[in-house]
Amino acid sequence: MSTLSGRCFCGEVQFEVSGEPAAMGYCHCESCRHWSAGPVNAFSLWNPAALRITRGGASIGTYNKTPISYRKWCTTCGGHLFTEHPTMGLVDIYAATLPQLQFAPALHVNYQEAVLRIRDGKPKMRDMPKEMGGSGVLLAE
């Protein structure tokens, strides 16, 4: 089992995650795009028990636009940290906050909302896999 270290932009909030992610990929939904200020969000999904805050827990802010995503950020620098997804029983730790992570995306989710088409041969889900409450419908690349 590996342990990876992550942090916010300024380093006030630091954390560790142990084990292996449940999934890695790209999300194209409008919510993730706006939150990340980019055309696509690289995600790594983990069991919440694998995440441990090692510094700056009092500096973590929370915002939830919907009941399925509790977005976390550093209240000192505004740097994004992770998103808790209670309905999925997972936490999305943004791949960019884990510099040691061997990011190996397996799929694209919410591709029907994509503003940046990525031709990488990976499956393109209309919304989410059935196991995560979606339709499981694949779209053409």
Phi and psi in radians as a Rosetta constraint file:
Dihedral C 1 N 2 CA 2 C 2 CIRCULARHARMONIC -1.719 0.35
Dihedral N 2 CA 2 C 2 N 3 CIRCULARHARMONIC 2.716 0.35
Dihedral C 2 N 3 CA 3 C 3 CIRCULARHARMONIC -2.147 0.35
Dihedral N 3 CA 3 C 3 N 4 CIRCULARHARMONIC 2.224 0.35
Dihedral C 3 N 4 CA 4 C 4 CIRCULARHARMONIC -1.992 0.35
Dihedral N 4 CA 4 C 4 N 5 CIRCULARHARMONIC 2.562 0.35
Dihedral C 4 N 5 CA 5 C 5 CIRCULARHARMONIC -1.875 0.35
Dihedral N 5 CA 5 C 5 N 6 CIRCULARHARMONIC 2.493 0.35
Dihedral C 5 N 6 CA 6 C 6 CIRCULARHARMONIC -2.431 0.35
Dihedral N 6 CA 6 C 6 N 7 CIRCULARHARMONIC 2.955 0.35
Dihedral C 6 N 7 CA 7 C 7 CIRCULARHARMONIC -2.807 0.35
Dihedral N 7 CA 7 C 7 N 8 CIRCULARHARMONIC 2.909 0.35
Dihedral C 7 N 8 CA 8 C 8 CIRCULARHARMONIC -1.363 0.35
Dihedral N 8 CA 8 C 8 N 9 CIRCULARHARMONIC -3.084 0.35
Dihedral C 8 N 9 CA 9 C 9 CIRCULARHARMONIC -1.052 0.35
Dihedral N 9 CA 9 C 9 N 10 CIRCULARHARMONIC -0.736 0.35
Dihedral C 9 N 10 CA 10 C 10 CIRCULARHARMONIC -1.631 0.35
Dihedral N 10 CA 10 C 10 N 11 CIRCULARHARMONIC -0.246 0.35
Dihedral C 10 N 11 CA 11 C 11 CIRCULARHARMONIC 1.623 0.35
Dihedral N 11 CA 11 C 11 N 12 CIRCULARHARMONIC -0.043 0.35
Dihedral C 11 N 12 CA 12 C 12 CIRCULARHARMONIC -1.031 0.35
Dihedral N 12 CA 12 C 12 N 13 CIRCULARHARMONIC -0.761 0.35
Dihedral C 12 N 13 CA 13 C 13 CIRCULARHARMONIC -1.800 0.35
Dihedral N 13 CA 13 C 13 N 14 CIRCULARHARMONIC 2.208 0.35
Dihedral C 13 N 14 CA 14 C 14 CIRCULARHARMONIC -2.256 0.35
Dihedral N 14 CA 14 C 14 N 15 CIRCULARHARMONIC 2.626 0.35
Dihedral C 14 N 15 CA 15 C 15 CIRCULARHARMONIC -2.647 0.35
Dihedral N 15 CA 15 C 15 N 16 CIRCULARHARMONIC 2.908 0.35
Dihedral C 15 N 16 CA 16 C 16 CIRCULARHARMONIC -2.258 0.35
Dihedral N 16 CA 16 C 16 N 17 CIRCULARHARMONIC 2.633 0.35
Dihedral C 16 N 17 CA 17 C 17 CIRCULARHARMONIC -2.327 0.35
Dihedral N 17 CA 17 C 17 N 18 CIRCULARHARMONIC 2.361 0.35
Dihedral C 17 N 18 CA 18 C 18 CIRCULARHARMONIC -2.026 0.35
Dihedral N 18 CA 18 C 18 N 19 CIRCULARHARMONIC 2.616 0.35
Dihedral C 18 N 19 CA 19 C 19 CIRCULARHARMONIC 1.641 0.35
Dihedral N 19 CA 19 C 19 N 20 CIRCULARHARMONIC -2.599 0.35
Dihedral C 19 N 20 CA 20 C 20 CIRCULARHARMONIC -2.168 0.35
Dihedral N 20 CA 20 C 20 N 21 CIRCULARHARMONIC 2.564 0.35
Dihedral C 20 N 21 CA 21 C 21 CIRCULARHARMONIC -1.179 0.35
Dihedral N 21 CA 21 C 21 N 22 CIRCULARHARMONIC 2.640 0.35
Dihedral C 21 N 22 CA 22 C 22 CIRCULARHARMONIC -1.267 0.35
Dihedral N 22 CA 22 C 22 N 23 CIRCULARHARMONIC -0.530 0.35
Dihedral C 22 N 23 CA 23 C 23 CIRCULARHARMONIC -2.877 0.35
Dihedral N 23 CA 23 C 23 N 24 CIRCULARHARMONIC 2.723 0.35
Dihedral C 23 N 24 CA 24 C 24 CIRCULARHARMONIC -2.428 0.35
Dihedral N 24 CA 24 C 24 N 25 CIRCULARHARMONIC 2.513 0.35
Dihedral C 24 N 25 CA 25 C 25 CIRCULARHARMONIC 3.138 0.35
Dihedral N 25 CA 25 C 25 N 26 CIRCULARHARMONIC -2.779 0.35
Dihedral C 25 N 26 CA 26 C 26 CIRCULARHARMONIC -2.147 0.35
Dihedral N 26 CA 26 C 26 N 27 CIRCULARHARMONIC 2.370 0.35
Dihedral C 26 N 27 CA 27 C 27 CIRCULARHARMONIC -1.923 0.35
Dihedral N 27 CA 27 C 27 N 28 CIRCULARHARMONIC 2.354 0.35
Dihedral C 27 N 28 CA 28 C 28 CIRCULARHARMONIC -1.958 0.35
Dihedral N 28 CA 28 C 28 N 29 CIRCULARHARMONIC 0.167 0.35
Dihedral C 28 N 29 CA 29 C 29 CIRCULARHARMONIC -1.191 0.35
Dihedral N 29 CA 29 C 29 N 30 CIRCULARHARMONIC 2.694 0.35
Dihedral C 29 N 30 CA 30 C 30 CIRCULARHARMONIC -1.025 0.35
Dihedral N 30 CA 30 C 30 N 31 CIRCULARHARMONIC -0.690 0.35
Dihedral C 30 N 31 CA 31 C 31 CIRCULARHARMONIC -1.072 0.35
Dihedral N 31 CA 31 C 31 N 32 CIRCULARHARMONIC -0.840 0.35
Dihedral C 31 N 32 CA 32 C 32 CIRCULARHARMONIC -1.136 0.35
Dihedral N 32 CA 32 C 32 N 33 CIRCULARHARMONIC -0.675 0.35
Dihedral C 32 N 33 CA 33 C 33 CIRCULARHARMONIC -1.098 0.35
Dihedral N 33 CA 33 C 33 N 34 CIRCULARHARMONIC -0.789 0.35
Dihedral C 33 N 34 CA 34 C 34 CIRCULARHARMONIC -1.160 0.35
Dihedral N 34 CA 34 C 34 N 35 CIRCULARHARMONIC -0.725 0.35
Dihedral C 34 N 35 CA 35 C 35 CIRCULARHARMONIC -1.120 0.35
Dihedral N 35 CA 35 C 35 N 36 CIRCULARHARMONIC -0.748 0.35
Dihedral C 35 N 36 CA 36 C 36 CIRCULARHARMONIC -1.486 0.35
Dihedral N 36 CA 36 C 36 N 37 CIRCULARHARMONIC -0.170 0.35
Dihedral C 36 N 37 CA 37 C 37 CIRCULARHARMONIC 1.029 0.35
Dihedral N 37 CA 37 C 37 N 38 CIRCULARHARMONIC 0.658 0.35
Dihedral C 37 N 38 CA 38 C 38 CIRCULARHARMONIC -2.563 0.35
Dihedral N 38 CA 38 C 38 N 39 CIRCULARHARMONIC 2.966 0.35
Dihedral C 38 N 39 CA 39 C 39 CIRCULARHARMONIC -1.327 0.35
Dihedral N 39 CA 39 C 39 N 40 CIRCULARHARMONIC -0.213 0.35
Dihedral C 39 N 40 CA 40 C 40 CIRCULARHARMONIC -2.756 0.35
Dihedral N 40 CA 40 C 40 N 41 CIRCULARHARMONIC 2.657 0.35
Dihedral C 40 N 41 CA 41 C 41 CIRCULARHARMONIC -2.075 0.35
Dihedral N 41 CA 41 C 41 N 42 CIRCULARHARMONIC 2.200 0.35
Dihedral C 41 N 42 CA 42 C 42 CIRCULARHARMONIC -1.509 0.35
Dihedral N 42 CA 42 C 42 N 43 CIRCULARHARMONIC 2.117 0.35
Dihedral C 42 N 43 CA 43 C 43 CIRCULARHARMONIC -2.035 0.35
Dihedral N 43 CA 43 C 43 N 44 CIRCULARHARMONIC 2.710 0.35
Dihedral C 43 N 44 CA 44 C 44 CIRCULARHARMONIC -2.374 0.35
Dihedral N 44 CA 44 C 44 N 45 CIRCULARHARMONIC 2.114 0.35
Dihedral C 44 N 45 CA 45 C 45 CIRCULARHARMONIC -1.710 0.35
Dihedral N 45 CA 45 C 45 N 46 CIRCULARHARMONIC 2.344 0.35
Dihedral C 45 N 46 CA 46 C 46 CIRCULARHARMONIC -2.328 0.35
Dihedral N 46 CA 46 C 46 N 47 CIRCULARHARMONIC 2.766 0.35
Dihedral C 46 N 47 CA 47 C 47 CIRCULARHARMONIC -1.176 0.35
Dihedral N 47 CA 47 C 47 N 48 CIRCULARHARMONIC 2.276 0.35
Dihedral C 47 N 48 CA 48 C 48 CIRCULARHARMONIC -0.977 0.35
Dihedral N 48 CA 48 C 48 N 49 CIRCULARHARMONIC -0.513 0.35
Dihedral C 48 N 49 CA 49 C 49 CIRCULARHARMONIC -1.173 0.35
Dihedral N 49 CA 49 C 49 N 50 CIRCULARHARMONIC -0.300 0.35
Dihedral C 49 N 50 CA 50 C 50 CIRCULARHARMONIC -1.382 0.35
Dihedral N 50 CA 50 C 50 N 51 CIRCULARHARMONIC -0.264 0.35
Dihedral C 50 N 51 CA 51 C 51 CIRCULARHARMONIC -1.650 0.35
Dihedral N 51 CA 51 C 51 N 52 CIRCULARHARMONIC 2.284 0.35
Dihedral C 51 N 52 CA 52 C 52 CIRCULARHARMONIC -2.341 0.35
Dihedral N 52 CA 52 C 52 N 53 CIRCULARHARMONIC 2.153 0.35
Dihedral C 52 N 53 CA 53 C 53 CIRCULARHARMONIC -1.367 0.35
Dihedral N 53 CA 53 C 53 N 54 CIRCULARHARMONIC 2.171 0.35
Dihedral C 53 N 54 CA 54 C 54 CIRCULARHARMONIC -1.822 0.35
Dihedral N 54 CA 54 C 54 N 55 CIRCULARHARMONIC -0.285 0.35
Dihedral C 54 N 55 CA 55 C 55 CIRCULARHARMONIC -2.797 0.35
Dihedral N 55 CA 55 C 55 N 56 CIRCULARHARMONIC 2.482 0.35
Dihedral C 55 N 56 CA 56 C 56 CIRCULARHARMONIC 1.341 0.35
Dihedral N 56 CA 56 C 56 N 57 CIRCULARHARMONIC 0.418 0.35
Dihedral C 56 N 57 CA 57 C 57 CIRCULARHARMONIC -0.961 0.35
Dihedral N 57 CA 57 C 57 N 58 CIRCULARHARMONIC -0.587 0.35
Dihedral C 57 N 58 CA 58 C 58 CIRCULARHARMONIC -1.234 0.35
Dihedral N 58 CA 58 C 58 N 59 CIRCULARHARMONIC -0.235 0.35
Dihedral C 58 N 59 CA 59 C 59 CIRCULARHARMONIC -1.717 0.35
Dihedral N 59 CA 59 C 59 N 60 CIRCULARHARMONIC 0.277 0.35
Dihedral C 59 N 60 CA 60 C 60 CIRCULARHARMONIC -1.696 0.35
Dihedral N 60 CA 60 C 60 N 61 CIRCULARHARMONIC 2.121 0.35
Dihedral C 60 N 61 CA 61 C 61 CIRCULARHARMONIC -1.698 0.35
Dihedral N 61 CA 61 C 61 N 62 CIRCULARHARMONIC 2.766 0.35
Dihedral C 61 N 62 CA 62 C 62 CIRCULARHARMONIC -2.303 0.35
Dihedral N 62 CA 62 C 62 N 63 CIRCULARHARMONIC 2.416 0.35
Dihedral C 62 N 63 CA 63 C 63 CIRCULARHARMONIC -2.421 0.35
Dihedral N 63 CA 63 C 63 N 64 CIRCULARHARMONIC 2.277 0.35
Dihedral C 63 N 64 CA 64 C 64 CIRCULARHARMONIC -2.241 0.35
Dihedral N 64 CA 64 C 64 N 65 CIRCULARHARMONIC 1.905 0.35
Dihedral C 64 N 65 CA 65 C 65 CIRCULARHARMONIC -1.292 0.35
Dihedral N 65 CA 65 C 65 N 66 CIRCULARHARMONIC -0.569 0.35
Dihedral C 65 N 66 CA 66 C 66 CIRCULARHARMONIC -2.320 0.35
Dihedral N 66 CA 66 C 66 N 67 CIRCULARHARMONIC 2.827 0.35
Dihedral C 66 N 67 CA 67 C 67 CIRCULARHARMONIC -1.260 0.35
Dihedral N 67 CA 67 C 67 N 68 CIRCULARHARMONIC -0.084 0.35
Dihedral C 67 N 68 CA 68 C 68 CIRCULARHARMONIC -1.697 0.35
Dihedral N 68 CA 68 C 68 N 69 CIRCULARHARMONIC -0.118 0.35
Dihedral C 68 N 69 CA 69 C 69 CIRCULARHARMONIC -2.456 0.35
Dihedral N 69 CA 69 C 69 N 70 CIRCULARHARMONIC 2.018 0.35
Dihedral C 69 N 70 CA 70 C 70 CIRCULARHARMONIC -1.871 0.35
Dihedral N 70 CA 70 C 70 N 71 CIRCULARHARMONIC 1.699 0.35
Dihedral C 70 N 71 CA 71 C 71 CIRCULARHARMONIC -1.426 0.35
Dihedral N 71 CA 71 C 71 N 72 CIRCULARHARMONIC 2.358 0.35
Dihedral C 71 N 72 CA 72 C 72 CIRCULARHARMONIC -2.040 0.35
Dihedral N 72 CA 72 C 72 N 73 CIRCULARHARMONIC 2.450 0.35
Dihedral C 72 N 73 CA 73 C 73 CIRCULARHARMONIC -2.591 0.35
Dihedral N 73 CA 73 C 73 N 74 CIRCULARHARMONIC 2.894 0.35
Dihedral C 73 N 74 CA 74 C 74 CIRCULARHARMONIC -1.443 0.35
Dihedral N 74 CA 74 C 74 N 75 CIRCULARHARMONIC 2.218 0.35
Dihedral C 74 N 75 CA 75 C 75 CIRCULARHARMONIC -1.326 0.35
Dihedral N 75 CA 75 C 75 N 76 CIRCULARHARMONIC -0.183 0.35
Dihedral C 75 N 76 CA 76 C 76 CIRCULARHARMONIC -1.469 0.35
Dihedral N 76 CA 76 C 76 N 77 CIRCULARHARMONIC -0.902 0.35
Dihedral C 76 N 77 CA 77 C 77 CIRCULARHARMONIC -1.914 0.35
Dihedral N 77 CA 77 C 77 N 78 CIRCULARHARMONIC -0.218 0.35
Dihedral C 77 N 78 CA 78 C 78 CIRCULARHARMONIC 1.455 0.35
Dihedral N 78 CA 78 C 78 N 79 CIRCULARHARMONIC 0.006 0.35
Dihedral C 78 N 79 CA 79 C 79 CIRCULARHARMONIC -1.112 0.35
Dihedral N 79 CA 79 C 79 N 80 CIRCULARHARMONIC 2.344 0.35
Dihedral C 79 N 80 CA 80 C 80 CIRCULARHARMONIC -1.307 0.35
Dihedral N 80 CA 80 C 80 N 81 CIRCULARHARMONIC 2.556 0.35
Dihedral C 80 N 81 CA 81 C 81 CIRCULARHARMONIC -2.074 0.35
Dihedral N 81 CA 81 C 81 N 82 CIRCULARHARMONIC -1.087 0.35
Dihedral C 81 N 82 CA 82 C 82 CIRCULARHARMONIC -2.898 0.35
Dihedral N 82 CA 82 C 82 N 83 CIRCULARHARMONIC 2.983 0.35
Dihedral C 82 N 83 CA 83 C 83 CIRCULARHARMONIC -2.261 0.35
Dihedral N 83 CA 83 C 83 N 84 CIRCULARHARMONIC 2.176 0.35
Dihedral C 83 N 84 CA 84 C 84 CIRCULARHARMONIC -1.445 0.35
Dihedral N 84 CA 84 C 84 N 85 CIRCULARHARMONIC 2.334 0.35
Dihedral C 84 N 85 CA 85 C 85 CIRCULARHARMONIC -2.076 0.35
Dihedral N 85 CA 85 C 85 N 86 CIRCULARHARMONIC 1.451 0.35
Dihedral C 85 N 86 CA 86 C 86 CIRCULARHARMONIC -1.064 0.35
Dihedral N 86 CA 86 C 86 N 87 CIRCULARHARMONIC -0.567 0.35
Dihedral C 86 N 87 CA 87 C 87 CIRCULARHARMONIC -1.229 0.35
Dihedral N 87 CA 87 C 87 N 88 CIRCULARHARMONIC -0.409 0.35
Dihedral C 87 N 88 CA 88 C 88 CIRCULARHARMONIC -1.678 0.35
Dihedral N 88 CA 88 C 88 N 89 CIRCULARHARMONIC -0.252 0.35
Dihedral C 88 N 89 CA 89 C 89 CIRCULARHARMONIC 1.215 0.35
Dihedral N 89 CA 89 C 89 N 90 CIRCULARHARMONIC 0.555 0.35
Dihedral C 89 N 90 CA 90 C 90 CIRCULARHARMONIC -2.403 0.35
Dihedral N 90 CA 90 C 90 N 91 CIRCULARHARMONIC 2.823 0.35
Dihedral C 90 N 91 CA 91 C 91 CIRCULARHARMONIC -2.152 0.35
Dihedral N 91 CA 91 C 91 N 92 CIRCULARHARMONIC 2.310 0.35
Dihedral C 91 N 92 CA 92 C 92 CIRCULARHARMONIC -1.608 0.35
Dihedral N 92 CA 92 C 92 N 93 CIRCULARHARMONIC 1.924 0.35
Dihedral C 92 N 93 CA 93 C 93 CIRCULARHARMONIC -1.715 0.35
Dihedral N 93 CA 93 C 93 N 94 CIRCULARHARMONIC 2.012 0.35
Dihedral C 93 N 94 CA 94 C 94 CIRCULARHARMONIC -0.982 0.35
Dihedral N 94 CA 94 C 94 N 95 CIRCULARHARMONIC 2.236 0.35
Dihedral C 94 N 95 CA 95 C 95 CIRCULARHARMONIC -0.948 0.35
Dihedral N 95 CA 95 C 95 N 96 CIRCULARHARMONIC -0.615 0.35
Dihedral C 95 N 96 CA 96 C 96 CIRCULARHARMONIC -1.170 0.35
Dihedral N 96 CA 96 C 96 N 97 CIRCULARHARMONIC -0.363 0.35
Dihedral C 96 N 97 CA 97 C 97 CIRCULARHARMONIC -1.512 0.35
Dihedral N 97 CA 97 C 97 N 98 CIRCULARHARMONIC -0.070 0.35
Dihedral C 97 N 98 CA 98 C 98 CIRCULARHARMONIC -2.053 0.35
Dihedral N 98 CA 98 C 98 N 99 CIRCULARHARMONIC 1.430 0.35
Dihedral C 98 N 99 CA 99 C 99 CIRCULARHARMONIC -1.068 0.35
Dihedral N 99 CA 99 C 99 N 100 CIRCULARHARMONIC -0.410 0.35
Dihedral C 99 N 100 CA 100 C 100 CIRCULARHARMONIC -1.535 0.35
Dihedral N 100 CA 100 C 100 N 101 CIRCULARHARMONIC -0.153 0.35
Dihedral C 100 N 101 CA 101 C 101 CIRCULARHARMONIC -1.133 0.35
Dihedral N 101 CA 101 C 101 N 102 CIRCULARHARMONIC 2.242 0.35
Dihedral C 101 N 102 CA 102 C 102 CIRCULARHARMONIC -1.424 0.35
Dihedral N 102 CA 102 C 102 N 103 CIRCULARHARMONIC 1.509 0.35
Dihedral C 102 N 103 CA 103 C 103 CIRCULARHARMONIC -1.189 0.35
Dihedral N 103 CA 103 C 103 N 104 CIRCULARHARMONIC 2.068 0.35
Dihedral C 103 N 104 CA 104 C 104 CIRCULARHARMONIC -2.271 0.35
Dihedral N 104 CA 104 C 104 N 105 CIRCULARHARMONIC 1.407 0.35
Dihedral C 104 N 105 CA 105 C 105 CIRCULARHARMONIC -1.117 0.35
Dihedral N 105 CA 105 C 105 N 106 CIRCULARHARMONIC 2.384 0.35
Dihedral C 105 N 106 CA 106 C 106 CIRCULARHARMONIC -1.804 0.35
Dihedral N 106 CA 106 C 106 N 107 CIRCULARHARMONIC -0.398 0.35
Dihedral C 106 N 107 CA 107 C 107 CIRCULARHARMONIC -2.824 0.35
Dihedral N 107 CA 107 C 107 N 108 CIRCULARHARMONIC 3.010 0.35
Dihedral C 107 N 108 CA 108 C 108 CIRCULARHARMONIC -2.033 0.35
Dihedral N 108 CA 108 C 108 N 109 CIRCULARHARMONIC 2.328 0.35
Dihedral C 108 N 109 CA 109 C 109 CIRCULARHARMONIC -1.985 0.35
Dihedral N 109 CA 109 C 109 N 110 CIRCULARHARMONIC 2.730 0.35
Dihedral C 109 N 110 CA 110 C 110 CIRCULARHARMONIC 0.961 0.35
Dihedral N 110 CA 110 C 110 N 111 CIRCULARHARMONIC 0.672 0.35
Dihedral C 110 N 111 CA 111 C 111 CIRCULARHARMONIC -1.195 0.35
Dihedral N 111 CA 111 C 111 N 112 CIRCULARHARMONIC -0.345 0.35
Dihedral C 111 N 112 CA 112 C 112 CIRCULARHARMONIC -1.107 0.35
Dihedral N 112 CA 112 C 112 N 113 CIRCULARHARMONIC -0.331 0.35
Dihedral C 112 N 113 CA 113 C 113 CIRCULARHARMONIC -1.735 0.35
Dihedral N 113 CA 113 C 113 N 114 CIRCULARHARMONIC 0.086 0.35
Dihedral C 113 N 114 CA 114 C 114 CIRCULARHARMONIC -1.047 0.35
Dihedral N 114 CA 114 C 114 N 115 CIRCULARHARMONIC 2.404 0.35
Dihedral C 114 N 115 CA 115 C 115 CIRCULARHARMONIC -1.922 0.35
Dihedral N 115 CA 115 C 115 N 116 CIRCULARHARMONIC -0.210 0.35
Dihedral C 115 N 116 CA 116 C 116 CIRCULARHARMONIC -2.205 0.35
Dihedral N 116 CA 116 C 116 N 117 CIRCULARHARMONIC 1.896 0.35
Dihedral C 116 N 117 CA 117 C 117 CIRCULARHARMONIC -1.372 0.35
Dihedral N 117 CA 117 C 117 N 118 CIRCULARHARMONIC 2.278 0.35
Dihedral C 117 N 118 CA 118 C 118 CIRCULARHARMONIC -2.090 0.35
Dihedral N 118 CA 118 C 118 N 119 CIRCULARHARMONIC 2.026 0.35
Dihedral C 118 N 119 CA 119 C 119 CIRCULARHARMONIC -1.708 0.35
Dihedral N 119 CA 119 C 119 N 120 CIRCULARHARMONIC 1.547 0.35
Dihedral C 119 N 120 CA 120 C 120 CIRCULARHARMONIC -2.183 0.35
Dihedral N 120 CA 120 C 120 N 121 CIRCULARHARMONIC 0.101 0.35
Dihedral C 120 N 121 CA 121 C 121 CIRCULARHARMONIC 1.362 0.35
Dihedral N 121 CA 121 C 121 N 122 CIRCULARHARMONIC -0.011 0.35
Dihedral C 121 N 122 CA 122 C 122 CIRCULARHARMONIC -1.451 0.35
Dihedral N 122 CA 122 C 122 N 123 CIRCULARHARMONIC 2.652 0.35
Dihedral C 122 N 123 CA 123 C 123 CIRCULARHARMONIC -1.037 0.35
Dihedral N 123 CA 123 C 123 N 124 CIRCULARHARMONIC 2.445 0.35
Dihedral C 123 N 124 CA 124 C 124 CIRCULARHARMONIC -1.995 0.35
Dihedral N 124 CA 124 C 124 N 125 CIRCULARHARMONIC 1.838 0.35
Dihedral C 124 N 125 CA 125 C 125 CIRCULARHARMONIC -1.458 0.35
Dihedral N 125 CA 125 C 125 N 126 CIRCULARHARMONIC 2.348 0.35
Dihedral C 125 N 126 CA 126 C 126 CIRCULARHARMONIC -0.966 0.35
Dihedral N 126 CA 126 C 126 N 127 CIRCULARHARMONIC -0.848 0.35
Dihedral C 126 N 127 CA 127 C 127 CIRCULARHARMONIC -2.247 0.35
Dihedral N 127 CA 127 C 127 N 128 CIRCULARHARMONIC -1.646 0.35
Dihedral C 127 N 128 CA 128 C 128 CIRCULARHARMONIC -2.281 0.35
Dihedral N 128 CA 128 C 128 N 129 CIRCULARHARMONIC 2.810 0.35
Dihedral C 128 N 129 CA 129 C 129 CIRCULARHARMONIC -1.073 0.35
Dihedral N 129 CA 129 C 129 N 130 CIRCULARHARMONIC 2.676 0.35
Dihedral C 129 N 130 CA 130 C 130 CIRCULARHARMONIC -0.986 0.35
Dihedral N 130 CA 130 C 130 N 131 CIRCULARHARMONIC -0.671 0.35
Dihedral C 130 N 131 CA 131 C 131 CIRCULARHARMONIC -1.068 0.35
Dihedral N 131 CA 131 C 131 N 132 CIRCULARHARMONIC -0.327 0.35
Dihedral C 131 N 132 CA 132 C 132 CIRCULARHARMONIC -1.930 0.35
Dihedral N 132 CA 132 C 132 N 133 CIRCULARHARMONIC 0.285 0.35
Dihedral C 132 N 133 CA 133 C 133 CIRCULARHARMONIC 1.614 0.35
Dihedral N 133 CA 133 C 133 N 134 CIRCULARHARMONIC 0.102 0.35
Dihedral C 133 N 134 CA 134 C 134 CIRCULARHARMONIC -1.656 0.35
Dihedral N 134 CA 134 C 134 N 135 CIRCULARHARMONIC -2.991 0.35
Dihedral C 134 N 135 CA 135 C 135 CIRCULARHARMONIC -1.428 0.35
Dihedral N 135 CA 135 C 135 N 136 CIRCULARHARMONIC -0.438 0.35
Dihedral C 135 N 136 CA 136 C 136 CIRCULARHARMONIC 1.374 0.35
Dihedral N 136 CA 136 C 136 N 137 CIRCULARHARMONIC 0.093 0.35
Dihedral C 136 N 137 CA 137 C 137 CIRCULARHARMONIC -1.326 0.35
Dihedral N 137 CA 137 C 137 N 138 CIRCULARHARMONIC 2.296 0.35
Dihedral C 137 N 138 CA 138 C 138 CIRCULARHARMONIC -1.634 0.35
Dihedral N 138 CA 138 C 138 N 139 CIRCULARHARMONIC 2.506 0.35
Dihedral C 138 N 139 CA 139 C 139 CIRCULARHARMONIC -1.891 0.35
Dihedral N 139 CA 139 C 139 N 140 CIRCULARHARMONIC 2.743 0.35
Dihedral C 139 N 140 CA 140 C 140 CIRCULARHARMONIC -1.240 0.35
Dihedral N 140 CA 140 C 140 N 141 CIRCULARHARMONIC 2.586 0.35
